[in-house]
Amino acid sequence: GENVEQHPSTLSVQEGDSAVIKCTYSDSASNYFPWYKQELGKRPQLIIDIRSNVGEKKDQRIAVTLNKTAKHFSLHITETQPEDSAVYFCAALSGYSTLTFGKGTMLLVSP
Amino acid sequence: GAGVSQSPSNKVTEKGKDVELRCDPISGHTALYWYRQSLGQGLEFLIYFQGNSAPDKSGLPSDRFSAERTGGSVSTLTIQRTQQEDSAVYLCASSLGVGETQYFGPGTRLLVL
């Protein structure tokens, strides 16, 4: 089955800096890669996703890049703000079935 | 429109008791998923329903766990003879279909004493 590794497990940045979270996956058949943000005590919320037919997608301060050859994808947050502080999860969909999630990255943005 | 809803929001039970957790997916979503999230951990897949197909139960941790989905809509996750290690947040998600965006419910926080 699919295996998703996510790094780092924690990330501290100053407000205004950029943050990058990286994930690798094992199943070359995986074709959909969403990123979820989970604030403390809240449900995971989709913030951006990418499918295997594109290499990059941007939405304001958030971007995701995908390297199918290397089987890794990354989340980039620019001009970080304190409200970006949360746990971020990457995931990969393979076999037309379920998502396999990474273990999460706790992002702390200090004012 | 209404999102995914779950009930109860919190459940405290004694070891050995059975519990039922409910999930109401977004109307029209054919796929429904259950995940478990232990404190500070990622999301562990439990079971997946797609339309009228047989569910994918490959993530259920033991035979004490089971789930049903009636009429292609509401789902119930049942944990029999609960153990302390079952304490976690149980999250439900739904999507329009396979490979589509999954939307999560607020979760049920289960504490087994």
Interface residues (C-beta under 8 A of the other chain):
Chain A: N31 Y32 P34 Y36 K42 R43 P44 Q45 L46 D49 F89 L93 Y96 S97 T98 L99 T100 F101 G102 K103 G104
Chain B: Y33 Q41 G42 L43 F45 Y48 D56 G59 L91 V98 G99 T101 Q102 Y103 F104 G105 P106 G107
